[in-house]
Amino acid sequence: MAFKYPEARRDDSKVEDYHGVKVPDPYHWLEDPDSDETKMFVEEQNKLTMPFLEQCTVKERFHQRLMELYNYPKYSCPYKRGKRYFYSHNKGLQNQDVLYVQDSLNSPASVFFDPNTLSEDGTVALKMGRLSEECEYFAYGLSSAGSDWVTVQFLKADELTKLQDVLERVKFSCLAWTHDAKGIFYNCYPRQHGKADGTETTTNLNQKLYYHVIGTSQSEDILVAEFPDNPKWHSSLTVSDDGRYAVLSITEGCEPVNRLWYCDLQQLPNGITGQFACGNVWHVGCLICVNQCYLLVNYVHDVKDILQLYELQSGKLIRDLPLDVGTVVGLSCKKKHPDFFYKFTSFTTPGIIYHCDLSQPNPEPTIFRQVEVKGINPSDYQTTQVFYPSKDGTKIPMFLVHARDIERDSSHPVFLHGYGGFENSIQPYYNTAYLLFIRHLGGILAVANIRGGGEYGQTWHKAGTLGSKQNCFDDFQGAAESLIQEGYTTASRIAINGASNGGLLVAACVNQQPELFGCAVAKVGVMDMLKFHKFTIGHAWTTDYGCADDPEQFKWLIKYSPLHNLPQTPRDGTPYPAMLLLTADHDDRVVPLHTLKYVATLQHGMGRSPGQTQPLLVRVDTRSGHGAGKPTAKAILENTHIFSFIAETLKLSWRE
């Protein structure tokens, strides 16, 4: 069927000049989230999209089943502060995880902090929290409606009484107590003109580091570090395990490199005493001291985690810790404590928490807590890792998860997921919706570990950045081509998916090879590669993407920018796959204007093309952000809509 899309005003007079190249920007007015015209555009789009999603054939069954299977207990690793243990727990369908406390590992637990009591719809989330060293105070940062902005408040931990101290304008911040519990280090931004609630697009610059003394006003806080000559710098401070040193890490953009400054807190007021000079550079996923004399080391080999214990003084390997093919998603230990916890997950394992006490004569990791999901039998699924060639011959790893003993008869629908940016790796992780797609829609989950991520370190990352960004798209398209060649599926049964940088990936690949996919889902994607650096924290991404203000980098960006490579007018020829774009009104990371401008252009050009019968829709969520802190109810509904859309457009039937 052909779709009738809302008419969006085009301002053809708006043309940007990039180094002598004229680039039209007819939907620039969608950059203003507060204009009545933008609000009307969003309302009309949702009026088209939401009825379609709600009426999808499998929607009710998928939602009901997802509610059933998501309703299992979720736990974090316990950690010790003072004499007590703390951990996060969700009974199943609570919108936000709850922080619990217990006197010992075997004693009953009680609620310490429950963010579910702070809002009826679950959109107030605990974004960050830090207990002081001996558990005198709890500093907690709350975000509302998914925004990155945080308000930090304080509890006296023993009585659970709220202090009057409040820290505002906090974003991308550390929280680090001095060991005397007199105060805490944190980051905040200067006051900005207009609102700061997550719906604004103002650039975030000039972050500063402060020290807040408990019992005082934020206006009295001590300025510790600022960088007026480098307004894009971000800082993060940690206090050493012995409480003596404050270590300040400085980064610019998203490069995995930093400057390190340190201060001896016992020698104040000397301030910053030096910049740490390093010789050889080492890259370790995680390295923590435990029981005074051991190092717990977590690193990645072929996209799978390895966990090892070393002797601190000699560097001798003591032992490998048991892990299946999967990911360590939690580590809890301190130098002064004899024991540690680690949490393991995989595509079919929701979570196993192990405990190991190194004070014992023959310490062995034991299962501290294991979660099983009723209705999911891990033995019904098979996980394999394959390697396929990209366009330039580079071997790319890809995980495949599917029912056991499937036939390669090219009949299976595939959910192909990717990211490929900022040295972020996609390792095995548990997602209930993925398993429902496999079990009830007969699908295959494919996770392509393309270049730009951190799967093989900085070389892998650099090969998918700046002028080499096209490698990411070639790798992802190569994954689809490999799945077809190996007899798993056909192009018309492949649904591709990605979020944020992965949304850029999906949209760019659709532009380049629309015939290769049957469906595409792009969540909170970076779509305008010529202007992304002008909004909120977008300037930090120039380390991966480049910046259109530079003539040479403009040439890279204009070649693949999803917005600027869409057909601008109706055309004959290859239609686009079904597309579902998702964004949210409080996403102040990748602001909604990216998706709004993209979908307006998409519907104006491809949406009016005679051969375009598949839907090109956008879902704009309210009181929601980039993803972190999203309430369980919203996450379940979003996944339901995504997989219902895929099932509807790929014509998949429900299987019991």
C-alpha positions as CSV (number, residue, x, y, z in Angstrom):
1,M,0.0,0.0,0.0
2,A,1.1,3.6,-0.6
3,F,1.2,5.9,2.4
4,K,0.0,9.5,2.7
5,Y,2.6,11.4,4.6
6,P,2.0,14.7,6.3
7,E,3.1,17.8,4.3
8,A,6.1,19.5,5.8
9,R,7.0,23.0,4.8
10,R,10.1,23.3,2.7
11,D,12.2,26.5,2.9
12,D,14.1,26.3,-0.3
13,S,15.7,29.7,0.4
14,K,17.8,28.2,3.2
15,V,21.1,27.2,1.6
16,E,24.4,26.7,3.6
17,D,27.8,27.4,2.1
18,Y,30.4,24.9,2.9
19,H,33.8,26.0,1.4
20,G,32.1,27.1,-1.8
21,V,29.7,24.1,-2.0
22,K,26.0,25.1,-1.7
23,V,24.0,22.7,0.5
24,P,20.2,23.1,0.8
25,D,18.7,22.9,4.3
26,P,15.0,23.2,3.6
27,Y,13.9,21.7,7.0
28,H,16.2,23.8,9.2
29,W,13.1,25.0,11.1
30,L,12.9,21.6,12.7
31,E,16.0,22.5,14.7
32,D,13.8,24.6,17.0
33,P,12.1,22.1,19.4
34,D,10.0,24.8,20.9
35,S,8.3,26.2,17.7
36,D,4.6,25.4,17.2
37,E,5.5,24.3,13.7
38,T,7.9,21.6,15.0
39,K,5.5,20.5,17.6
40,M,2.8,20.1,15.0
41,F,5.1,18.2,12.7
42,V,5.9,15.7,15.6
43,E,2.2,15.4,16.4
44,E,1.2,14.6,12.8
45,Q,4.0,12.1,12.4
46,N,2.9,10.3,15.6
47,K,-0.7,10.3,14.5
48,L,0.4,8.4,11.4
49,T,2.9,6.1,13.1
50,M,1.3,5.0,16.3
51,P,-1.9,3.5,14.8
52,F,0.2,1.6,12.4
53,L,2.3,0.2,15.2
54,E,-0.6,-0.6,17.4
55,Q,-2.4,-2.5,14.7
56,C,0.5,-4.7,13.7
57,T,-0.7,-8.3,13.6
58,V,1.7,-9.7,16.2
59,K,1.7,-6.6,18.5
60,E,-0.5,-7.8,21.3
61,R,1.0,-11.3,21.4
62,F,4.6,-9.9,21.4
63,H,3.8,-7.4,24.1
64,Q,2.1,-10.0,26.3
65,R,5.0,-12.5,25.9
66,L,7.6,-9.9,26.4
67,M,6.0,-8.8,29.6
68,E,5.9,-12.4,30.8
69,L,9.5,-13.1,30.0
70,Y,10.9,-9.8,31.1
71,N,9.4,-10.4,34.5
72,Y,12.4,-12.0,36.1
73,P,14.6,-10.7,39.0
74,K,17.7,-8.7,38.1
75,Y,20.6,-8.1,40.4
76,S,23.9,-6.2,40.3
77,C,27.1,-7.4,42.1
78,P,27.1,-6.6,45.8
79,Y,29.7,-4.0,46.9
80,K,30.9,-3.2,50.4
81,R,31.0,0.3,52.0
82,G,31.8,0.6,55.7
83,K,30.6,-2.6,57.3
84,R,27.5,-3.1,55.0
85,Y,26.8,-4.5,51.5
86,F,24.8,-2.8,48.8
87,Y,23.3,-4.0,45.5
88,S,20.8,-3.0,42.9
89,H,17.7,-5.2,42.4
90,N,14.6,-5.2,40.2
91,K,11.9,-7.6,41.0
92,G,11.0,-7.9,37.3
93,L,8.8,-5.1,35.9
94,Q,9.7,-2.2,38.2
95,N,10.4,0.8,36.1
96,Q,13.7,1.6,37.9
97,D,16.1,-0.6,39.8
98,V,16.1,-0.3,43.6
99,L,19.2,0.0,45.8
100,Y,19.2,-2.5,48.8
101,V,21.4,-2.7,51.9
102,Q,22.3,-5.7,54.2
103,D,24.6,-6.1,57.2
104,S,26.2,-9.2,55.8
105,L,25.9,-11.3,52.7
106,N,23.6,-13.7,54.5
107,S,21.4,-11.3,56.4
108,P,18.1,-9.9,55.2
109,A,18.2,-7.0,52.8
110,S,16.2,-3.8,53.1
111,V,15.4,-0.9,50.7
112,F,18.0,1.8,50.9
113,F,16.9,4.0,47.9
114,D,13.9,3.5,45.6
115,P,13.7,5.9,42.6
116,N,10.3,4.4,41.7
117,T,8.8,6.5,44.5
118,L,9.9,9.7,42.8
119,S,7.6,9.7,39.8
120,E,4.4,7.9,38.9
121,D,5.5,7.1,35.3
122,G,9.0,6.0,36.3
123,T,10.8,8.7,34.3
124,V,12.9,9.9,37.2
125,A,16.0,7.7,37.2
126,L,19.0,7.2,39.5
127,K,21.7,8.3,37.0
128,M,24.6,8.1,39.4
129,G,25.2,7.3,43.1
130,R,28.2,7.2,45.4
131,L,28.5,6.2,49.0
132,S,31.3,7.7,51.0
133,E,34.1,5.4,52.0
134,E,32.8,4.4,55.4
135,C,29.2,4.8,54.4
136,E,28.4,8.1,56.2
137,Y,26.7,9.7,53.2
138,F,25.1,8.8,49.9
139,A,25.3,11.2,47.0
140,Y,22.8,10.5,44.3
141,G,22.2,12.1,40.9
142,L,18.6,12.1,39.5
143,S,17.7,12.7,35.9
144,S,14.2,13.4,34.6
145,A,12.6,12.2,31.4
146,G,15.8,10.7,30.0
147,S,17.8,13.9,30.0
148,D,21.6,13.9,30.6
149,W,21.2,16.7,33.1
150,V,21.5,15.5,36.7
151,T,20.5,17.0,40.0
152,V,22.7,15.7,42.9
153,Q,21.2,15.3,46.3
154,F,22.5,13.7,49.6
155,L,21.3,11.3,52.2
156,K,22.8,10.6,55.7
157,A,23.2,6.8,55.2
158,D,22.4,5.5,58.7
159,E,19.2,7.4,59.2
160,L,18.2,7.7,55.5
161,T,17.6,11.4,56.2
162,K,17.8,13.8,53.3
163,L,20.3,16.7,53.6
164,Q,19.6,20.2,52.3
165,D,22.6,20.1,49.9
166,V,21.7,20.2,46.2
167,L,24.0,20.4,43.2
168,E,22.6,21.5,39.9
169,R,23.8,21.9,36.3
170,V,25.6,18.6,36.6
171,K,26.2,16.6,33.4
172,F,28.8,14.0,32.3
173,S,30.2,14.2,35.9
174,C,32.3,12.3,38.3
175,L,31.3,11.8,41.9
176,A,34.3,11.2,44.2
177,W,34.3,11.5,48.0
178,T,37.3,12.4,50.0
179,H,37.9,9.6,52.5
180,D,37.1,11.9,55.5
181,A,33.6,12.3,54.0
182,K,33.7,16.0,54.4
183,G,32.9,16.6,50.8
184,I,32.7,15.4,47.2
185,F,34.2,16.3,43.8
186,Y,31.9,16.8,40.9
187,N,31.6,18.5,37.5
188,C,29.1,21.0,36.3
189,Y,28.5,23.5,33.5
190,P,28.0,27.3,33.7
191,R,24.4,28.5,33.7
192,Q,23.2,28.8,30.2
193,H,20.6,31.0,28.6
194,G,17.2,29.5,28.3
195,K,16.1,26.2,29.7
196,A,18.2,23.1,30.6
197,D,15.7,20.3,30.9
198,G,16.8,18.0,28.1
199,T,14.7,19.5,25.3
200,E,17.2,22.3,24.5
201,T,19.9,22.1,21.8
202,T,22.5,24.5,23.3
203,T,26.1,23.5,23.0
204,N,27.7,22.2,26.3
205,L,31.0,23.9,26.8
206,N,33.3,25.0,29.7
207,Q,32.7,22.1,32.1
208,K,34.4,22.8,35.5
209,L,35.4,20.6,38.4
210,Y,34.3,21.6,41.9
211,Y,34.6,20.3,45.5
212,H,31.4,20.5,47.6
213,V,31.6,20.6,51.4
214,I,28.7,18.8,53.0
215,G,26.4,21.3,54.8
216,T,27.1,24.2,52.5
217,S,25.5,25.9,49.5
218,Q,26.6,25.0,46.0
219,S,27.4,28.7,45.6
220,E,30.2,28.2,48.1
221,D,31.7,25.2,46.3
222,I,35.5,25.3,45.7
223,L,36.6,25.6,42.1
224,V,39.2,22.8,41.6
225,A,39.9,22.9,37.9
226,E,38.7,24.8,34.8
227,F,40.1,25.1,31.3
228,P,39.0,28.4,29.7
229,D,41.5,28.1,26.9
230,N,40.0,24.6,26.1
231,P,36.3,24.9,26.4
232,K,35.6,21.4,25.0
233,W,37.7,19.6,27.6
234,H,36.0,17.2,30.0
235,S,37.5,16.2,33.4
236,S,36.9,13.3,35.8
237,L,38.4,12.9,39.2
238,T,39.0,9.8,41.2
239,V,40.4,9.4,44.7
240,S,42.9,6.6,45.2
241,D,42.0,3.6,47.3
242,D,44.1,4.8,50.2
243,G,42.4,8.2,50.1
244,R,45.7,10.1,49.6
245,Y,45.7,11.1,46.0
246,A,43.2,12.9,43.7
247,V,43.8,11.8,40.1
248,L,42.4,14.1,37.4
249,S,41.8,12.7,33.9
250,I,41.3,15.2,31.1
251,T,39.8,14.2,27.7
252,E,38.7,16.1,24.6
253,G,36.1,14.6,22.5
254,C,35.7,10.8,22.5
255,E,39.3,9.8,21.9
256,P,40.4,7.0,24.2
257,V,43.4,9.1,25.3
258,N,43.7,11.5,28.2
259,R,46.0,13.7,30.3
260,L,46.5,12.6,33.9
261,W,47.2,15.1,36.7
262,Y,47.4,14.2,40.4
263,C,47.3,15.9,43.7
264,D,48.5,14.7,47.1
265,L,45.6,15.5,49.3
266,Q,47.9,15.2,52.4
267,Q,50.1,18.0,51.0
268,L,47.4,20.6,50.4
269,P,47.3,23.5,49.6
270,N,50.0,22.6,47.0
271,G,47.2,21.8,44.4
272,I,48.0,20.0,41.2
273,T,51.6,18.7,41.8
274,G,52.4,17.2,38.4
275,Q,51.3,15.7,35.1
276,F,51.8,12.0,35.0
277,A,54.3,11.1,32.3
278,C,53.9,7.7,30.8
279,G,56.2,5.8,28.5
280,N,54.8,2.8,26.8
281,V,51.0,2.9,26.4
282,W,48.9,0.0,27.6
283,H,45.3,-0.7,26.8
284,V,43.5,-2.9,29.4
285,G,39.8,-3.3,29.6
286,C,39.7,-3.3,33.4
287,L,42.5,-3.8,36.0
288,I,41.7,-3.7,39.8
289,C,43.7,-4.4,42.9
290,V,42.1,-6.8,45.4
291,N,43.2,-8.3,48.8
292,Q,46.2,-5.9,48.8
293,C,48.4,-8.2,46.7
294,Y,46.5,-9.3,43.6
295,L,45.4,-7.8,40.3
296,L,42.1,-8.7,38.7
297,V,42.4,-8.2,35.0
298,N,39.5,-8.2,32.5
299,Y,40.3,-8.1,28.8
300,V,38.8,-9.1,25.5
301,H,39.9,-11.7,23.0
302,D,37.9,-12.1,19.7
303,V,35.0,-10.1,21.3
304,K,34.7,-12.5,24.3
305,D,35.8,-11.6,27.8
306,I,38.6,-13.2,29.7
307,L,39.1,-12.7,33.4
308,Q,42.4,-13.5,35.1
309,L,44.0,-13.1,38.6
310,Y,47.7,-12.0,38.8
311,E,50.1,-11.6,41.7
312,L,50.6,-7.8,42.1
313,Q,54.3,-7.8,43.0
314,S,55.7,-10.3,40.5
315,G,53.1,-10.1,37.7
316,K,52.7,-13.9,37.9
317,L,49.4,-15.3,36.5
318,I,47.6,-17.1,39.4
319,R,44.7,-18.4,37.5
320,D,42.0,-18.0,34.8
321,L,38.5,-17.4,36.2
322,P,35.8,-19.5,34.6
323,L,33.8,-17.8,31.8
324,D,31.7,-19.1,29.0
325,V,31.4,-17.2,25.7
326,G,30.1,-13.9,26.9
327,T,30.7,-10.7,28.8
328,V,31.7,-9.6,32.3
329,V,29.2,-6.8,33.0
330,G,30.0,-6.2,36.6
331,L,33.1,-6.3,38.9
332,S,33.0,-5.4,42.6
333,C,36.2,-5.3,44.7
334,K,38.5,-3.1,46.6
335,K,42.2,-3.3,47.4
336,K,41.5,-3.5,51.2
337,H,38.8,-6.3,50.8
338,P,39.8,-10.0,50.5
339,D,36.9,-11.0,48.2
340,F,35.4,-9.9,44.9
341,F,32.3,-10.4,42.8
342,Y,31.9,-10.6,39.1
343,K,28.8,-10.8,36.9
344,F,28.6,-12.8,33.6
345,T,26.0,-12.6,30.9
346,S,25.6,-13.9,27.3
347,F,23.0,-13.9,24.6
348,T,21.1,-16.7,26.4
349,T,22.3,-16.1,30.0
350,P,20.6,-13.2,31.9
351,G,23.1,-13.1,34.7
352,I,25.4,-15.2,36.9
353,I,27.1,-13.5,39.8
354,Y,30.3,-15.2,41.1
355,H,32.0,-14.7,44.5
356,C,35.6,-15.5,45.3
357,D,37.2,-15.0,48.7
358,L,41.0,-14.8,48.4
359,S,41.5,-15.1,52.2
360,Q,40.6,-18.8,52.0
361,P,43.3,-21.5,51.6
362,N,42.2,-22.6,48.2
363,P,40.0,-19.8,46.8
364,E,37.5,-20.9,44.1
365,P,34.8,-18.8,42.5
366,T,31.4,-20.0,43.5
367,I,28.0,-19.0,42.2
368,F,26.6,-16.4,44.5
369,R,23.4,-15.7,42.6
370,Q,22.1,-17.2,39.4
371,V,18.9,-16.0,37.6
372,E,16.8,-18.3,35.4
373,V,14.0,-17.1,33.3
374,K,10.8,-19.2,33.2
375,G,9.9,-19.9,29.7
376,I,13.4,-19.6,28.3
377,N,15.5,-22.7,27.9
378,P,19.1,-21.7,26.9
379,S,19.7,-25.1,25.4
380,D,17.0,-24.3,22.8
381,Y,19.4,-21.7,21.3
382,Q,22.7,-22.0,19.5
383,T,25.4,-19.2,19.5
384,T,28.2,-19.3,17.0
385,Q,30.8,-16.8,15.9
386,V,31.7,-16.5,12.2
387,F,34.1,-14.3,10.3
388,Y,33.3,-12.9,6.9
389,P,35.3,-10.7,4.4
390,S,34.5,-7.1,4.1
391,K,34.9,-5.2,0.8
392,D,38.6,-4.7,1.3
393,G,39.1,-8.3,2.5
394,T,39.3,-7.6,6.2
395,K,37.8,-10.4,8.2
396,I,34.9,-9.2,10.4
397,P,33.6,-11.2,13.4
398,M,29.8,-11.7,13.7
399,F,27.8,-13.5,16.3
400,L,24.8,-15.6,15.2
401,V,22.1,-16.8,17.6
402,H,19.3,-19.0,16.4
403,A,17.3,-22.1,17.2
404,R,19.3,-25.3,17.2
405,D,19.7,-27.3,14.0
406,I,18.2,-24.8,11.6
407,E,18.5,-25.4,7.9
408,R,20.3,-23.0,5.6
409,D,17.5,-22.8,3.2
410,S,17.5,-19.0,2.8
411,S,14.2,-18.7,4.5
412,H,15.0,-17.2,7.9
413,P,14.3,-13.6,8.8
414,V,17.4,-11.9,10.3
415,F,17.7,-9.1,12.8
416,L,21.2,-7.6,12.0
417,H,22.5,-5.3,14.6
418,G,25.6,-3.1,14.5
419,Y,27.3,0.0,16.0
420,G,30.8,0.6,14.8
421,G,32.0,3.7,16.6
422,F,33.8,5.4,19.5
423,E,35.8,2.2,20.3
424,N,32.6,0.7,21.8
425,S,32.4,-3.1,21.4
426,I,29.2,-5.0,21.1
427,Q,29.9,-8.1,23.2
428,P,27.3,-10.9,23.9
429,Y,24.5,-9.5,26.1
430,Y,21.1,-10.7,27.2
431,N,18.0,-9.2,25.5
432,T,14.6,-10.9,26.0
433,A,13.1,-9.3,22.8
434,Y,15.9,-10.9,20.7
435,L,15.0,-14.3,22.0
436,L,11.4,-13.7,21.3
437,F,12.2,-12.8,17.7
438,I,14.1,-16.1,17.4
439,R,11.5,-18.3,19.1
440,H,8.2,-16.8,18.0
441,L,9.1,-15.2,14.7
442,G,11.6,-17.9,13.5
443,G,14.4,-15.4,13.3
444,I,18.2,-15.3,13.5
445,L,20.0,-12.6,15.6
446,A,23.2,-11.4,13.9
447,V,25.6,-9.0,15.7
448,A,28.3,-7.7,13.4
449,N,31.4,-6.4,15.2
450,I,32.4,-3.9,12.5
451,R,35.3,-1.6,12.4
452,G,35.0,1.7,14.4
453,G,34.3,-0.3,17.6
454,G,36.9,-1.4,20.1
455,E,36.7,-5.2,19.5
456,Y,40.4,-5.3,18.5
457,G,41.7,-2.1,20.1
458,Q,42.7,1.2,18.6
459,T,43.7,0.0,15.2
460,W,40.2,-1.5,14.7
461,H,38.7,1.7,16.0
462,K,40.7,4.0,13.8
463,A,39.9,2.0,10.7
464,G,36.3,3.1,11.1
465,T,36.7,6.8,11.8
466,L,37.3,10.1,10.0
467,G,38.2,9.5,6.4
468,S,37.9,5.7,6.9
469,K,34.2,5.8,8.1
470,Q,33.1,4.1,4.9
471,N,34.7,0.9,6.2
472,C,31.9,0.7,8.8
473,F,29.2,0.8,6.1
474,D,31.1,-1.7,3.9
475,D,31.5,-4.0,6.9
476,F,27.8,-3.9,7.8
477,Q,26.7,-4.4,4.2
478,G,29.2,-7.2,4.0
479,A,27.4,-8.9,6.9
480,A,24.1,-8.9,5.1
481,E,25.8,-10.2,1.9
482,S,27.5,-12.9,3.8
483,L,24.2,-14.1,5.5
484,I,22.7,-14.3,2.0
485,Q,25.6,-16.1,0.5
486,E,25.8,-18.6,3.4
487,G,22.2,-19.6,2.8
488,Y,20.7,-18.1,6.0
489,T,18.3,-15.6,4.4
490,T,17.5,-13.4,1.5
491,A,17.7,-9.6,1.2
492,S,13.9,-9.1,1.6
493,R,14.0,-10.9,5.0
494,I,16.8,-8.9,6.6
495,A,16.0,-6.2,9.1
496,I,18.9,-4.0,10.2
497,N,19.0,-2.1,13.5
498,G,21.2,0.4,15.2
499,A,21.0,3.2,17.8
500,S,22.8,6.5,18.1
501,N,26.0,6.0,16.0
502,G,24.3,2.8,15.0
503,G,21.3,4.8,13.7
504,L,23.8,6.6,11.4
505,L,25.1,3.3,10.3
506,V,21.6,2.0,9.4
507,A,20.6,5.1,7.5
508,A,23.8,5.4,5.6
509,C,23.6,1.7,4.5
510,V,20.0,2.1,3.4
511,N,21.1,5.1,1.2
512,Q,24.0,3.1,-0.3
513,Q,22.3,-0.3,-0.9
514,P,18.5,-0.1,-0.3
515,E,18.0,-3.3,-2.2
516,L,20.0,-5.2,0.4
517,F,17.5,-4.9,3.2
518,G,13.8,-5.6,3.8
519,C,13.4,-3.4,6.8
520,A,15.5,-0.8,8.7
521,V,15.2,0.5,12.3
522,A,17.3,3.5,13.2
523,K,17.1,4.7,16.8
524,V,18.2,8.2,17.9
525,G,20.6,8.3,14.9
526,V,23.1,11.0,14.0
527,M,21.7,12.0,10.6
528,D,23.0,15.5,9.8
529,M,26.7,15.0,9.6
530,L,27.3,18.6,8.6
531,K,25.8,20.3,11.7
532,F,26.0,17.7,14.5
533,H,28.8,19.5,16.2
534,K,26.7,22.6,16.8
535,F,24.2,20.9,19.3
536,T,24.7,19.9,22.9
537,I,27.6,17.5,23.2
538,G,28.0,16.9,19.5
539,H,31.3,18.7,19.4
540,A,32.8,15.7,21.3
541,W,32.1,13.4,18.4
542,T,34.4,15.2,15.9
543,T,37.2,12.9,17.0
544,D,35.4,10.0,15.4
545,Y,33.6,11.8,12.5
546,G,35.6,15.0,11.7
547,C,33.9,18.4,11.3
548,A,32.3,20.1,8.3
549,D,34.1,23.3,9.2
550,D,37.2,21.7,7.9
551,P,37.3,21.7,4.1
552,E,38.9,18.2,3.8
553,Q,36.7,16.7,6.4
554,F,33.6,18.2,4.8
555,K,34.4,16.1,1.7
556,W,34.3,12.9,3.8
557,L,31.1,13.8,5.6
558,I,29.0,15.0,2.6
559,K,29.6,11.6,0.9
560,Y,27.8,9.6,3.6
561,S,25.7,12.0,5.7
562,P,22.3,10.2,5.8
563,L,20.3,13.4,5.5
564,H,22.3,14.7,2.5
565,N,22.3,11.5,0.5
566,L,18.6,10.9,0.5
567,P,16.7,11.4,-2.8
568,Q,15.5,15.0,-2.6
569,T,12.5,14.5,-5.0
570,P,10.4,11.5,-6.0
571,R,12.2,9.0,-8.2
572,D,11.8,5.8,-10.2
573,G,14.1,2.9,-9.5
574,T,14.9,0.9,-6.3
575,P,12.5,1.6,-3.5
576,Y,13.6,1.9,0.1
577,P,13.0,-0.9,2.6
578,A,10.4,-0.3,5.3
579,M,11.9,2.2,7.7
580,L,11.1,3.0,11.4
581,L,12.9,5.9,12.9
582,L,12.8,6.4,16.6
583,T,13.7,9.5,18.7
584,A,12.6,11.2,21.9
585,D,11.7,14.7,23.0
586,H,14.2,14.8,25.9
587,D,17.2,13.3,24.0
588,D,19.9,15.9,24.6
589,R,22.7,13.6,23.5
590,V,21.6,13.1,19.8
591,V,19.0,15.8,19.6
592,P,15.7,14.9,17.8
593,L,16.3,17.4,15.0
594,H,18.5,14.8,13.3
595,T,15.7,12.3,13.0
596,L,13.0,14.9,12.2
597,K,15.0,16.5,9.4
598,Y,15.8,13.1,8.0
599,V,12.3,11.8,8.0
600,A,10.9,15.0,6.5
601,T,13.4,14.6,3.6
602,L,12.8,10.9,3.4
603,Q,9.0,11.3,3.1
604,H,9.3,14.2,0.6
605,G,11.5,12.3,-1.8
606,M,11.1,8.5,-1.4
607,G,7.7,8.7,0.3
608,R,6.2,10.2,-2.9
609,S,8.1,7.9,-5.3
610,P,5.7,5.6,-7.3
611,G,7.5,2.4,-6.4
612,Q,7.7,3.1,-2.7
613,T,5.0,0.9,-1.0
614,Q,6.8,0.1,2.3
615,P,6.2,2.5,5.2
616,L,8.7,5.3,6.1
617,L,7.7,6.2,9.6
618,V,9.0,8.0,12.7
619,R,8.1,7.3,16.4
620,V,8.7,10.3,18.7
621,D,8.5,9.3,22.3
622,T,7.6,11.8,25.1
623,R,9.3,12.2,28.5
624,S,12.1,10.0,27.2
625,G,15.8,10.5,26.2
626,H,18.7,8.8,24.5
627,G,18.2,5.6,26.4
628,A,19.8,5.6,29.8
629,G,17.3,5.4,32.7
630,K,14.4,4.5,30.4
631,P,11.6,3.0,32.5
632,T,10.9,-0.7,32.0
633,A,7.4,0.0,30.8
634,K,8.7,2.3,28.0
635,A,11.5,-0.1,27.1
636,I,9.1,-3.0,26.7
637,L,6.7,-1.0,24.6
638,E,9.5,0.3,22.4
639,N,10.8,-3.2,21.8
640,T,7.3,-4.4,21.1
641,H,6.8,-1.7,18.5
642,I,10.1,-2.4,16.8
643,F,9.6,-6.1,16.4
644,S,6.0,-5.8,15.5
645,F,7.0,-3.4,12.8
646,I,9.6,-5.8,11.5
647,A,7.1,-8.7,11.6
648,E,4.5,-6.7,9.8
649,T,6.7,-5.4,7.0
650,L,8.6,-8.7,6.5
651,K,5.3,-10.6,6.6
652,L,6.3,-12.9,9.5
653,S,3.9,-15.1,11.2
654,W,3.7,-15.8,15.0
655,R,4.9,-19.3,16.1
656,E,4.0,-20.7,19.5
